[in-house]
């Protein structure tokens, strides 16, 4: 059995599939229905190495050893659980320095907070991580909360 990463054309959602052969997209370039993924998420591009940043409609075989995490076999039930799963595996901890690389959509990927446009001044800047607040994200030294997927550990 192999693991494959796919990216749907219509919804831009990444999916992880366990199968003998790569999943085939439907006529619209989507994998979610035909491929029956183990896990589907929009934020994989923030977790996977850059060679796994797929264009819509693409599929790639995953090298789990290279990625360095254990793929969960069961489907995450809620957006919040999905967020917490990847938050914990982000490698970001209290005391680390992290750069804000982009803004987030309100409640994106199960993050329980909304993005305040006043945080935009931090994009491109680095700050210390003051607290790990779980589904609320990480508090940086500016006092705001940021989801793991907008932070780059430096």
Steps between C-alpha positions, in 0.01 A plus 500: 500500500614852419392843615409766245438871537243654265367850443151558364447748218163634610544529877883522518484245785792266567424134571713210624414161350626150586486279190695263275475739203473882483139620521344626179313831491142522378414696184521828698850424632378417848625213716289523815205291382683240289815480713335462844782677686607411853530869576403818315622847591568838342820571696728217385720744312605643839605160634639305208843570346496723194525210254149407611349839418273378223318681226125432486431159345844356581594187697833410666620192685584579862827394661391481862856460627608818325204696630581392853158454655265211548188523287183444695289216363160623612314804377506807720140576591491878537684802362621579853648150538670537162645834607625363835655195333717714270554773763665244729719377215609845382819488707432846641543536878499771766825693479553438128536782251243494220433717196144583395490415129141580404159586637242232580135481409261513795476152656716358220574129531327466838689787664253634758588868456430769243777695329512862606637718216700691763732195507604560138788722612667182635511330158867451417611574856634257761409484867536269798228247575367587845234230544354193329123544518396183316205560267538878547851483350825641632528830682792708376671775694269757336215345706307364199411141420617339175421157353795268435452516122584872476819458705845398384732382778839671472 
